[in-house]
């Protein structure tokens, strides 16, 4: 299964009220922080490594809650 996660960008663009109302589409299937990090690097290649890591931590804390 390919890790295509266009929803990562959509999550960043959603209004905060959407999170409260549960209007989030299906989440990409991530099984580990390593997979999440790889996908963030792919989707946000223009960011520096520190910003990418901050996004990984943010996505994991707010949506995925994967083991580290």
mmCIF file of the N, C-alpha and C atoms, coordinates in Angstrom:
data_MODEL
# 
_entry.id   MODEL 
# 
loop_
_atom_site.group_PDB 
_atom_site.id 
_atom_site.type_symbol 
_atom_site.label_atom_id 
_atom_site.label_alt_id 
_atom_site.label_comp_id 
_atom_site.label_asym_id 
_atom_site.label_entity_id 
_atom_site.label_seq_id 
_atom_site.pdbx_PDB_ins_code 
_atom_site.Cartn_x 
_atom_site.Cartn_y 
_atom_site.Cartn_z 
_atom_site.occupancy 
_atom_site.B_iso_or_equiv 
_atom_site.pdbx_formal_charge 
_atom_site.auth_seq_id 
_atom_site.auth_comp_id 
_atom_site.auth_asym_id 
_atom_site.auth_atom_id 
_atom_site.pdbx_PDB_model_num 
ATOM 1   N N  . UNK A 1 1  ? 0.834   -1.175 0.000  1.00 0.00 ? 1  UNK A N  1 
ATOM 2   C CA . UNK A 1 1  ? 0.000   0.000  0.000  1.00 0.00 ? 1  UNK A CA 1 
ATOM 3   C C  . UNK A 1 1  ? 0.881   1.241  0.000  1.00 0.00 ? 1  UNK A C  1 
ATOM 4   N N  . UNK A 1 2  ? 0.641   2.117  -0.907 1.00 0.00 ? 2  UNK A N  1 
ATOM 5   C CA . UNK A 1 2  ? 1.415   3.350  -1.017 1.00 0.00 ? 2  UNK A CA 1 
ATOM 6   C C  . UNK A 1 2  ? 0.966   4.347  0.045  1.00 0.00 ? 2  UNK A C  1 
ATOM 7   N N  . UNK A 1 3  ? 1.929   5.037  0.620  1.00 0.00 ? 3  UNK A N  1 
ATOM 8   C CA . UNK A 1 3  ? 1.611   6.044  1.621  1.00 0.00 ? 3  UNK A CA 1 
ATOM 9   C C  . UNK A 1 3  ? 1.345   7.377  0.938  1.00 0.00 ? 3  UNK A C  1 
ATOM 10  N N  . UNK A 1 4  ? 0.187   7.521  0.362  1.00 0.00 ? 4  UNK A N  1 
ATOM 11  C CA . UNK A 1 4  ? -0.201  8.786  -0.243 1.00 0.00 ? 4  UNK A CA 1 
ATOM 12  C C  . UNK A 1 4  ? -1.115  9.480  0.746  1.00 0.00 ? 4  UNK A C  1 
ATOM 13  N N  . UNK A 1 5  ? -0.668  10.592 1.306  1.00 0.00 ? 5  UNK A N  1 
ATOM 14  C CA . UNK A 1 5  ? -1.426  11.237 2.369  1.00 0.00 ? 5  UNK A CA 1 
ATOM 15  C C  . UNK A 1 5  ? -1.756  12.688 2.039  1.00 0.00 ? 5  UNK A C  1 
ATOM 16  N N  . UNK A 1 6  ? -2.616  12.921 1.056  1.00 0.00 ? 6  UNK A N  1 
ATOM 17  C CA . UNK A 1 6  ? -2.959  14.304 0.744  1.00 0.00 ? 6  UNK A CA 1 
ATOM 18  C C  . UNK A 1 6  ? -3.698  14.975 1.890  1.00 0.00 ? 6  UNK A C  1 
ATOM 19  N N  . UNK A 1 7  ? -4.214  14.191 2.818  1.00 0.00 ? 7  UNK A N  1 
ATOM 20  C CA . UNK A 1 7  ? -4.960  14.760 3.932  1.00 0.00 ? 7  UNK A CA 1 
ATOM 21  C C  . UNK A 1 7  ? -4.047  15.519 4.892  1.00 0.00 ? 7  UNK A C  1 
ATOM 22  N N  . UNK A 1 8  ? -2.750  15.271 4.878  1.00 0.00 ? 8  UNK A N  1 
ATOM 23  C CA . UNK A 1 8  ? -1.857  16.019 5.753  1.00 0.00 ? 8  UNK A CA 1 
ATOM 24  C C  . UNK A 1 8  ? -1.948  17.501 5.439  1.00 0.00 ? 8  UNK A C  1 
ATOM 25  N N  . UNK A 1 9  ? -1.912  17.854 4.163  1.00 0.00 ? 9  UNK A N  1 
ATOM 26  C CA . UNK A 1 9  ? -2.015  19.252 3.781  1.00 0.00 ? 9  UNK A CA 1 
ATOM 27  C C  . UNK A 1 9  ? -3.408  19.785 4.102  1.00 0.00 ? 9  UNK A C  1 
ATOM 28  N N  . UNK A 1 10 ? -4.437  18.979 3.885  1.00 0.00 ? 10 UNK A N  1 
ATOM 29  C CA . UNK A 1 10 ? -5.804  19.412 4.175  1.00 0.00 ? 10 UNK A CA 1 
ATOM 30  C C  . UNK A 1 10 ? -5.974  19.712 5.656  1.00 0.00 ? 10 UNK A C  1 
ATOM 31  N N  . UNK A 1 11 ? -5.345  18.928 6.516  1.00 0.00 ? 11 UNK A N  1 
ATOM 32  C CA . UNK A 1 11 ? -5.447  19.166 7.953  1.00 0.00 ? 11 UNK A CA 1 
ATOM 33  C C  . UNK A 1 11 ? -4.880  20.528 8.328  1.00 0.00 ? 11 UNK A C  1 
ATOM 34  N N  . UNK A 1 12 ? -3.822  20.945 7.666  1.00 0.00 ? 12 UNK A N  1 
ATOM 35  C CA . UNK A 1 12 ? -3.225  22.240 7.959  1.00 0.00 ? 12 UNK A CA 1 
ATOM 36  C C  . UNK A 1 12 ? -4.087  23.399 7.472  1.00 0.00 ? 12 UNK A C  1 
ATOM 37  N N  . UNK A 1 13 ? -4.926  23.150 6.471  1.00 0.00 ? 13 UNK A N  1 
ATOM 38  C CA . UNK A 1 13 ? -5.737  24.205 5.884  1.00 0.00 ? 13 UNK A CA 1 
ATOM 39  C C  . UNK A 1 13 ? -7.145  24.313 6.468  1.00 0.00 ? 13 UNK A C  1 
ATOM 40  N N  . UNK A 1 14 ? -7.530  23.378 7.316  1.00 0.00 ? 14 UNK A N  1 
ATOM 41  C CA . UNK A 1 14 ? -8.882  23.367 7.865  1.00 0.00 ? 14 UNK A CA 1 
ATOM 42  C C  . UNK A 1 14 ? -9.055  24.433 8.938  1.00 0.00 ? 14 UNK A C  1 
ATOM 43  N N  . UNK A 1 15 ? -10.255 24.914 9.036  1.00 0.00 ? 15 UNK A N  1 
ATOM 44  C CA . UNK A 1 15 ? -10.587 25.837 10.114 1.00 0.00 ? 15 UNK A CA 1 
ATOM 45  C C  . UNK A 1 15 ? -10.603 25.048 11.428 1.00 0.00 ? 15 UNK A C  1 
ATOM 46  N N  . UNK A 1 16 ? -10.158 25.668 12.513 1.00 0.00 ? 16 UNK A N  1 
ATOM 47  C CA . UNK A 1 16 ? -10.162 24.967 13.805 1.00 0.00 ? 16 UNK A CA 1 
ATOM 48  C C  . UNK A 1 16 ? -11.529 24.425 14.186 1.00 0.00 ? 16 UNK A C  1 
ATOM 49  N N  . UNK A 1 17 ? -12.600 25.077 13.775 1.00 0.00 ? 17 UNK A N  1 
ATOM 50  C CA . UNK A 1 17 ? -13.941 24.605 14.131 1.00 0.00 ? 17 UNK A CA 1 
ATOM 51  C C  . UNK A 1 17 ? -14.251 23.248 13.503 1.00 0.00 ? 17 UNK A C  1 
ATOM 52  N N  . UNK A 1 18 ? -13.592 22.915 12.399 1.00 0.00 ? 18 UNK A N  1 
ATOM 53  C CA . UNK A 1 18 ? -13.827 21.621 11.760 1.00 0.00 ? 18 UNK A CA 1 
ATOM 54  C C  . UNK A 1 18 ? -13.383 20.477 12.652 1.00 0.00 ? 18 UNK A C  1 
ATOM 55  N N  . UNK A 1 19 ? -12.333 20.697 13.440 1.00 0.00 ? 19 UNK A N  1 
ATOM 56  C CA . UNK A 1 19 ? -11.850 19.647 14.323 1.00 0.00 ? 19 UNK A CA 1 
ATOM 57  C C  . UNK A 1 19 ? -12.846 19.357 15.438 1.00 0.00 ? 19 UNK A C  1 
ATOM 58  N N  . UNK A 1 20 ? -13.496 20.389 15.915 1.00 0.00 ? 20 UNK A N  1 
ATOM 59  C CA . UNK A 1 20 ? -14.470 20.236 16.988 1.00 0.00 ? 20 UNK A CA 1 
ATOM 60  C C  . UNK A 1 20 ? -15.695 19.494 16.479 1.00 0.00 ? 20 UNK A C  1 
ATOM 61  N N  . UNK A 1 21 ? -16.113 19.810 15.258 1.00 0.00 ? 21 UNK A N  1 
ATOM 62  C CA . UNK A 1 21 ? -17.313 19.204 14.699 1.00 0.00 ? 21 UNK A CA 1 
ATOM 63  C C  . UNK A 1 21 ? -17.109 17.823 14.129 1.00 0.00 ? 21 UNK A C  1 
ATOM 64  N N  . UNK A 1 22 ? -15.863 17.360 14.072 1.00 0.00 ? 22 UNK A N  1 
ATOM 65  C CA . UNK A 1 22 ? -15.599 16.027 13.537 1.00 0.00 ? 22 UNK A CA 1 
ATOM 66  C C  . UNK A 1 22 ? -15.717 15.943 12.026 1.00 0.00 ? 22 UNK A C  1 
ATOM 67  N N  . UNK A 1 23 ? -15.501 17.052 11.322 1.00 0.00 ? 23 UNK A N  1 
ATOM 68  C CA . UNK A 1 23 ? -15.647 17.081 9.867  1.00 0.00 ? 23 UNK A CA 1 
ATOM 69  C C  . UNK A 1 23 ? -14.362 16.720 9.140  1.00 0.00 ? 23 UNK A C  1 
ATOM 70  N N  . UNK A 1 24 ? -13.540 15.914 9.744  1.00 0.00 ? 24 UNK A N  1 
ATOM 71  C CA . UNK A 1 24 ? -12.264 15.519 9.142  1.00 0.00 ? 24 UNK A CA 1 
ATOM 72  C C  . UNK A 1 24 ? -12.489 14.259 8.316  1.00 0.00 ? 24 UNK A C  1 
ATOM 73  N N  . UNK A 1 25 ? -11.905 14.225 7.118  1.00 0.00 ? 25 UNK A N  1 
ATOM 74  C CA . UNK A 1 25 ? -11.999 13.040 6.282  1.00 0.00 ? 25 UNK A CA 1 
ATOM 75  C C  . UNK A 1 25 ? -11.177 11.908 6.867  1.00 0.00 ? 25 UNK A C  1 
ATOM 76  N N  . UNK A 1 26 ? -11.147 10.770 6.195  1.00 0.00 ? 26 UNK A N  1 
ATOM 77  C CA . UNK A 1 26 ? -10.373 9.641  6.709  1.00 0.00 ? 26 UNK A CA 1 
ATOM 78  C C  . UNK A 1 26 ? -8.885  9.979  6.798  1.00 0.00 ? 26 UNK A C  1 
ATOM 79  N N  . UNK A 1 27 ? -8.277  9.552  7.862  1.00 0.00 ? 27 UNK A N  1 
ATOM 80  C CA . UNK A 1 27 ? -6.864  9.815  8.079  1.00 0.00 ? 27 UNK A CA 1 
ATOM 81  C C  . UNK A 1 27 ? -6.028  8.826  7.274  1.00 0.00 ? 27 UNK A C  1 
ATOM 82  N N  . UNK A 1 28 ? -4.860  9.250  6.800  1.00 0.00 ? 28 UNK A N  1 
ATOM 83  C CA . UNK A 1 28 ? -3.980  8.307  6.104  1.00 0.00 ? 28 UNK A CA 1 
ATOM 84  C C  . UNK A 1 28 ? -3.524  7.217  7.072  1.00 0.00 ? 28 UNK A C  1 
ATOM 85  N N  . UNK A 1 29 ? -3.301  6.044  6.545  1.00 0.00 ? 29 UNK A N  1 
ATOM 86  C CA . UNK A 1 29 ? -2.890  4.905  7.375  1.00 0.00 ? 29 UNK A CA 1 
ATOM 87  C C  . UNK A 1 29 ? -1.403  5.028  7.705  1.00 0.00 ? 29 UNK A C  1 
ATOM 88  N N  . UNK A 1 30 ? -1.114  5.420  8.907  1.00 0.00 ? 30 UNK A N  1 
ATOM 89  C CA . UNK A 1 30 ? 0.261   5.519  9.393  1.00 0.00 ? 30 UNK A CA 1 
ATOM 90  C C  . UNK A 1 30 ? 0.421   4.509  10.519 1.00 0.00 ? 30 UNK A C  1 
ATOM 91  N N  . UNK A 1 31 ? 1.456   3.703  10.431 1.00 0.00 ? 31 UNK A N  1 
ATOM 92  C CA . UNK A 1 31 ? 1.664   2.679  11.443 1.00 0.00 ? 31 UNK A CA 1 
ATOM 93  C C  . UNK A 1 31 ? 2.796   3.017  12.406 1.00 0.00 ? 31 UNK A C  1 
ATOM 94  N N  . UNK A 1 32 ? 3.561   4.050  12.076 1.00 0.00 ? 32 UNK A N  1 
ATOM 95  C CA . UNK A 1 32 ? 4.681   4.403  12.948 1.00 0.00 ? 32 UNK A CA 1 
ATOM 96  C C  . UNK A 1 32 ? 5.057   5.869  12.732 1.00 0.00 ? 32 UNK A C  1 
ATOM 97  N N  . UNK A 1 33 ? 5.779   6.396  13.696 1.00 0.00 ? 33 UNK A N  1 
ATOM 98  C CA . UNK A 1 33 ? 6.282   7.770  13.571 1.00 0.00 ? 33 UNK A CA 1 
ATOM 99  C C  . UNK A 1 33 ? 7.252   7.847  12.393 1.00 0.00 ? 33 UNK A C  1 
ATOM 100 N N  . UNK A 1 34 ? 7.973   6.774  12.147 1.00 0.00 ? 34 UNK A N  1 
ATOM 101 C CA . UNK A 1 34 ? 8.911   6.741  11.024 1.00 0.00 ? 34 UNK A CA 1 
ATOM 102 C C  . UNK A 1 34 ? 8.171   6.937  9.694  1.00 0.00 ? 34 UNK A C  1 
ATOM 103 N N  . UNK A 1 35 ? 7.019   6.273  9.520  1.00 0.00 ? 35 UNK A N  1 
ATOM 104 C CA . UNK A 1 35 ? 6.226   6.444  8.301  1.00 0.00 ? 35 UNK A CA 1 
ATOM 105 C C  . UNK A 1 35 ? 5.669   7.863  8.209  1.00 0.00 ? 35 UNK A C  1 
ATOM 106 N N  . UNK A 1 36 ? 5.211   8.396  9.330  1.00 0.00 ? 36 UNK A N  1 
ATOM 107 C CA . UNK A 1 36 ? 4.698   9.761  9.350  1.00 0.00 ? 36 UNK A CA 1 
ATOM 108 C C  . UNK A 1 36 ? 5.795   10.746 8.969  1.00 0.00 ? 36 UNK A C  1 
ATOM 109 N N  . UNK A 1 37 ? 6.982   10.568 9.519  1.00 0.00 ? 37 UNK A N  1 
ATOM 110 C CA . UNK A 1 37 ? 8.114   11.446 9.218  1.00 0.00 ? 37 UNK A CA 1 
ATOM 111 C C  . UNK A 1 37 ? 8.453   11.389 7.723  1.00 0.00 ? 37 UNK A C  1 
ATOM 112 N N  . UNK A 1 38 ? 8.447   10.192 7.165  1.00 0.00 ? 38 UNK A N  1 
ATOM 113 C CA . UNK A 1 38 ? 8.747   10.021 5.733  1.00 0.00 ? 38 UNK A CA 1 
ATOM 114 C C  . UNK A 1 38 ? 7.717   10.761 4.879  1.00 0.00 ? 38 UNK A C  1 
ATOM 115 N N  . UNK A 1 39 ? 6.450   10.655 5.260  1.00 0.00 ? 39 UNK A N  1 
ATOM 116 C CA . UNK A 1 39 ? 5.392   11.316 4.497  1.00 0.00 ? 39 UNK A CA 1 
ATOM 117 C C  . UNK A 1 39 ? 5.472   12.829 4.641  1.00 0.00 ? 39 UNK A C  1 
ATOM 118 N N  . UNK A 1 40 ? 5.763   13.322 5.828  1.00 0.00 ? 40 UNK A N  1 
ATOM 119 C CA . UNK A 1 40 ? 5.919   14.768 6.024  1.00 0.00 ? 40 UNK A CA 1 
ATOM 120 C C  . UNK A 1 40 ? 7.082   15.272 5.185  1.00 0.00 ? 40 UNK A C  1 
ATOM 121 N N  . UNK A 1 41 ? 8.182   14.551 5.155  1.00 0.00 ? 41 UNK A N  1 
ATOM 122 C CA . UNK A 1 41 ? 9.334   14.969 4.331  1.00 0.00 ? 41 UNK A CA 1 
ATOM 123 C C  . UNK A 1 41 ? 8.978   15.000 2.861  1.00 0.00 ? 41 UNK A C  1 
ATOM 124 N N  . UNK A 1 42 ? 8.161   14.037 2.419  1.00 0.00 ? 42 UNK A N  1 
ATOM 125 C CA . UNK A 1 42 ? 7.760   13.991 1.014  1.00 0.00 ? 42 UNK A CA 1 
ATOM 126 C C  . UNK A 1 42 ? 6.833   15.159 0.676  1.00 0.00 ? 42 UNK A C  1 
ATOM 127 N N  . UNK A 1 43 ? 5.851   15.410 1.538  1.00 0.00 ? 43 UNK A N  1 
ATOM 128 C CA . UNK A 1 43 ? 4.846   16.424 1.245  1.00 0.00 ? 43 UNK A CA 1 
ATOM 129 C C  . UNK A 1 43 ? 5.332   17.846 1.519  1.00 0.00 ? 43 UNK A C  1 
ATOM 130 N N  . UNK A 1 44 ? 6.277   17.995 2.422  1.00 0.00 ? 44 UNK A N  1 
ATOM 131 C CA . UNK A 1 44 ? 6.740   19.328 2.813  1.00 0.00 ? 44 UNK A CA 1 
ATOM 132 C C  . UNK A 1 44 ? 8.251   19.443 2.615  1.00 0.00 ? 44 UNK A C  1 
ATOM 133 N N  . UNK A 1 45 ? 8.710   19.015 1.446  1.00 0.00 ? 45 UNK A N  1 
ATOM 134 C CA . UNK A 1 45 ? 10.142  18.980 1.137  1.00 0.00 ? 45 UNK A CA 1 
ATOM 135 C C  . UNK A 1 45 ? 10.786  20.365 1.161  1.00 0.00 ? 45 UNK A C  1 
ATOM 136 N N  . UNK A 1 46 ? 10.004  21.399 0.945  1.00 0.00 ? 46 UNK A N  1 
ATOM 137 C CA . UNK A 1 46 ? 10.581  22.746 0.911  1.00 0.00 ? 46 UNK A CA 1 
ATOM 138 C C  . UNK A 1 46 ? 10.908  23.290 2.305  1.00 0.00 ? 46 UNK A C  1 
ATOM 139 N N  . UNK A 1 47 ? 10.395  22.644 3.347  1.00 0.00 ? 47 UNK A N  1 
ATOM 140 C CA . UNK A 1 47 ? 10.699  23.080 4.717  1.00 0.00 ? 47 UNK A CA 1 
ATOM 141 C C  . UNK A 1 47 ? 12.042  22.528 5.163  1.00 0.00 ? 47 UNK A C  1 
ATOM 142 N N  . UNK A 1 48 ? 12.685  23.232 6.080  1.00 0.00 ? 48 UNK A N  1 
ATOM 143 C CA . UNK A 1 48 ? 13.943  22.707 6.617  1.00 0.00 ? 48 UNK A CA 1 
ATOM 144 C C  . UNK A 1 48 ? 13.641  21.553 7.582  1.00 0.00 ? 48 UNK A C  1 
ATOM 145 N N  . UNK A 1 49 ? 14.652  20.816 7.957  1.00 0.00 ? 49 UNK A N  1 
ATOM 146 C CA . UNK A 1 49 ? 14.491  19.629 8.799  1.00 0.00 ? 49 UNK A CA 1 
ATOM 147 C C  . UNK A 1 49 ? 13.850  19.917 10.143 1.00 0.00 ? 49 UNK A C  1 
ATOM 148 N N  . UNK A 1 50 ? 14.173  21.051 10.736 1.00 0.00 ? 50 UNK A N  1 
ATOM 149 C CA . UNK A 1 50 ? 13.603  21.406 12.038 1.00 0.00 ? 50 UNK A CA 1 
ATOM 150 C C  . UNK A 1 50 ? 12.095  21.656 11.918 1.00 0.00 ? 50 UNK A C  1 
ATOM 151 N N  . UNK A 1 51 ? 11.681  22.342 10.868 1.00 0.00 ? 51 UNK A N  1 
ATOM 152 C CA . UNK A 1 51 ? 10.257  22.599 10.658 1.00 0.00 ? 51 UNK A CA 1 
ATOM 153 C C  . UNK A 1 51 ? 9.506   21.316 10.321 1.00 0.00 ? 51 UNK A C  1 
ATOM 154 N N  . UNK A 1 52 ? 10.140  20.436 9.538  1.00 0.00 ? 52 UNK A N  1 
ATOM 155 C CA . UNK A 1 52 ? 9.522   19.148 9.233  1.00 0.00 ? 52 UNK A CA 1 
ATOM 156 C C  . UNK A 1 52 ? 9.309   18.344 10.511 1.00 0.00 ? 52 UNK A C  1 
ATOM 157 N N  . UNK A 1 53 ? 10.308  18.321 11.375 1.00 0.00 ? 53 UNK A N  1 
ATOM 158 C CA . UNK A 1 53 ? 10.188  17.574 12.625 1.00 0.00 ? 53 UNK A CA 1 
ATOM 159 C C  . UNK A 1 53 ? 9.101   18.175 13.513 1.00 0.00 ? 53 UNK A C  1 
ATOM 160 N N  . UNK A 1 54 ? 8.972   19.489 13.512 1.00 0.00 ? 54 UNK A N  1 
ATOM 161 C CA . UNK A 1 54 ? 7.907   20.138 14.280 1.00 0.00 ? 54 UNK A CA 1 
ATOM 162 C C  . UNK A 1 54 ? 6.537   19.710 13.754 1.00 0.00 ? 54 UNK A C  1 
ATOM 163 N N  . UNK A 1 55 ? 6.401   19.601 12.433 1.00 0.00 ? 55 UNK A N  1 
ATOM 164 C CA . UNK A 1 55 ? 5.141   19.124 11.854 1.00 0.00 ? 55 UNK A CA 1 
ATOM 165 C C  . UNK A 1 55 ? 4.866   17.674 12.232 1.00 0.00 ? 55 UNK A C  1 
ATOM 166 N N  . UNK A 1 56 ? 5.897   16.841 12.196 1.00 0.00 ? 56 UNK A N  1 
ATOM 167 C CA . UNK A 1 56 ? 5.734   15.438 12.587 1.00 0.00 ? 56 UNK A CA 1 
ATOM 168 C C  . UNK A 1 56 ? 5.193   15.365 14.016 1.00 0.00 ? 56 UNK A C  1 
ATOM 169 N N  . UNK A 1 57 ? 5.803   16.123 14.914 1.00 0.00 ? 57 UNK A N  1 
ATOM 170 C CA . UNK A 1 57 ? 5.360   16.119 16.304 1.00 0.00 ? 57 UNK A CA 1 
ATOM 171 C C  . UNK A 1 57 ? 3.932   16.644 16.432 1.00 0.00 ? 57 UNK A C  1 
ATOM 172 N N  . UNK A 1 58 ? 3.605   17.687 15.682 1.00 0.00 ? 58 UNK A N  1 
ATOM 173 C CA . UNK A 1 58 ? 2.264   18.262 15.743 1.00 0.00 ? 58 UNK A CA 1 
ATOM 174 C C  . UNK A 1 58 ? 1.212   17.285 15.225 1.00 0.00 ? 58 UNK A C  1 
ATOM 175 N N  . UNK A 1 59 ? 1.476   16.699 14.037 1.00 0.00 ? 59 UNK A N  1 
ATOM 176 C CA . UNK A 1 59 ? 0.531   15.722 13.489 1.00 0.00 ? 59 UNK A CA 1 
ATOM 177 C C  . UNK A 1 59 ? 0.353   14.553 14.455 1.00 0.00 ? 59 UNK A C  1 
ATOM 178 N N  . UNK A 1 60 ? 1.446   14.054 14.999 1.00 0.00 ? 60 UNK A N  1 
ATOM 179 C CA . UNK A 1 60 ? 1.362   12.905 15.885 1.00 0.00 ? 60 UNK A CA 1 
ATOM 180 C C  . UNK A 1 60 ? 0.594   13.253 17.164 1.00 0.00 ? 60 UNK A C  1 
ATOM 181 N N  . UNK A 1 61 ? 0.879   14.390 17.746 1.00 0.00 ? 61 UNK A N  1 
ATOM 182 C CA . UNK A 1 61 ? 0.214   14.787 18.991 1.00 0.00 ? 61 UNK A CA 1 
ATOM 183 C C  . UNK A 1 61 ? -1.281  15.033 18.774 1.00 0.00 ? 61 UNK A C  1 
ATOM 184 N N  . UNK A 1 62 ? -1.644  15.639 17.652 1.00 0.00 ? 62 UNK A N  1 
ATOM 185 C CA . UNK A 1 62 ? -3.034  16.055 17.443 1.00 0.00 ? 62 UNK A CA 1 
ATOM 186 C C  . UNK A 1 62 ? -3.905  15.063 16.683 1.00 0.00 ? 62 UNK A C  1 
ATOM 187 N N  . UNK A 1 63 ? -3.294  14.134 15.938 1.00 0.00 ? 63 UNK A N  1 
ATOM 188 C CA . UNK A 1 63 ? -4.106  13.265 15.102 1.00 0.00 ? 63 UNK A CA 1 
ATOM 189 C C  . UNK A 1 63 ? -3.762  11.777 15.213 1.00 0.00 ? 63 UNK A C  1 
ATOM 190 N N  . UNK A 1 64 ? -2.497  11.433 15.184 1.00 0.00 ? 64 UNK A N  1 
ATOM 191 C CA . UNK A 1 64 ? -2.140  10.027 15.051 1.00 0.00 ? 64 UNK A CA 1 
ATOM 192 C C  . UNK A 1 64 ? -1.869  9.317  16.373 1.00 0.00 ? 64 UNK A C  1 
ATOM 193 N N  . UNK A 1 65 ? -1.185  9.962  17.285 1.00 0.00 ? 65 UNK A N  1 
ATOM 194 C CA . UNK A 1 65 ? -0.825  9.395  18.592 1.00 0.00 ? 65 UNK A CA 1 
ATOM 195 C C  . UNK A 1 65 ? -0.112  8.042  18.443 1.00 0.00 ? 65 UNK A C  1 
ATOM 196 N N  . UNK A 1 66 ? 0.900   8.047  17.617 1.00 0.00 ? 66 UNK A N  1 
ATOM 197 C CA . UNK A 1 66 ? 1.707   6.847  17.375 1.00 0.00 ? 66 UNK A CA 1 
ATOM 198 C C  . UNK A 1 66 ? 2.764   6.704  18.444 1.00 0.00 ? 66 UNK A C  1 
ATOM 199 N N  . UNK A 1 67 ? 3.205   5.487  18.665 1.00 0.00 ? 67 UNK A N  1 
ATOM 200 C CA . UNK A 1 67 ? 4.312   5.240  19.602 1.00 0.00 ? 67 UNK A CA 1 
ATOM 201 C C  . UNK A 1 67 ? 5.581   5.815  19.015 1.00 0.00 ? 67 UNK A C  1 
ATOM 202 N N  . UNK A 1 68 ? 6.450   6.324  19.863 1.00 0.00 ? 68 UNK A N  1 
ATOM 203 C CA . UNK A 1 68 ? 7.706   6.909  19.374 1.00 0.00 ? 68 UNK A CA 1 
ATOM 204 C C  . UNK A 1 68 ? 8.790   5.903  19.254 1.00 0.00 ? 68 UNK A C  1 
# 
